[in-house]
């Protein structure tokens, strides 16, 4: 491998290329308000809930104040507009920790399992992202879908083509969204038309890190697709990049499917487990997110807890592909960090509410009760904390970026009828999780600016 892979200095990320700001985003929102201090599984008082609350956003799109309307409204000046929506619920925007934007157009494609699904549907779809114009078109649609479902931050896999990552970052940057993404790395066991090399993958990843990590609200994720599609040389290059840029994210897949696990064991016979392949190359650390984590043993789970690596649970994908059931009790017992994710397009919905629906059922099949409070925590503050971003997103705390959503309990006739009878916060959230989808998202705000209104795509909203 050429010397450049081993000799360079990491830059310090900055915000020099941040998008232009609107003149002012100062506004107040009167509604029911919900955020979390800690994990509800650990503390029965984890939720911070105001039945009649006030959220105040400053000119810079940051949260200025959050609390009871009665105590905060007297602090408002005459120039701050107040949006009254007392029958609605405001929560932090959802954080989706694992999905694939090049799979947007092949979602819901039939297959007998993971590996045939990749070969017959995924790889051909991802080939089209060598066309930069196509990548840009799908990136705009993909982000529209996220925002329509209330997702304000996502950890995204692009295709192997550098231009696919450029397209996604450019679209997210133009809308002032905090996104985390990376170019997929694959230098073996994939079609030739999707194959990079250890050196080209390194060069492209490094260039994208330099261009986008810390530019505006964009963050980079080093993205080896999964161990079977990267040679030892490519994984070694990942180690070099991870050492050089200690604050970037890392994302890959692990222990999703039994056939995949057997394949990894054949390719890496010297490693104790599938997870141990990543550990060997120093890819288990804080800000490292591994999709699925279904078929791990406790030694693996403990190792993830020790390194602060994160398990992204993808219930709709695991059920669709028949991969297996995530073990919530084992994760809790070992302290393995867990988040929720859609895994589009193996996952069958962009909606984190529908993802909660299936996560609850997967947990029940394993004898675990996953409360609505904890599901909302895992999709907001819990994800932000796991990603080491809770000082910026995932809560409504003063000084954080005002990424939030407005949930409508009367979004459908059935939801209206059910939520009219709720007697607790848990019951209300459970109704959202089990009955809700994109229709329940009345509006989505990013950095204090409305970026989605129900029934309006982004192009229409720009003129609203």
Helices and strands as residue ranges (DSSP letters): G 3-5, E 27-36, E 47-57, E 63-68, H 69-72, G 73-75, E 81-92, E 94-100, G 101-106, H 114-117, I 118-122, H 123-127, G 128-130, H 132-148, E 151-157, H 162-174, E 180-182, E 184-185, G 192-194, H 198-212, E 219-224, G 227-229, H 232-244, E 249-254, H 258-267, H 274-280, E 288-292, H 298-307, E 310-313, H 315-320, H 328-334, E 337-340, H 352-365, H 372-378, H 381-386, E 404-408, H 413-419, H 425-435, G 438-440, E 441-446, E 449-453, H 458-461
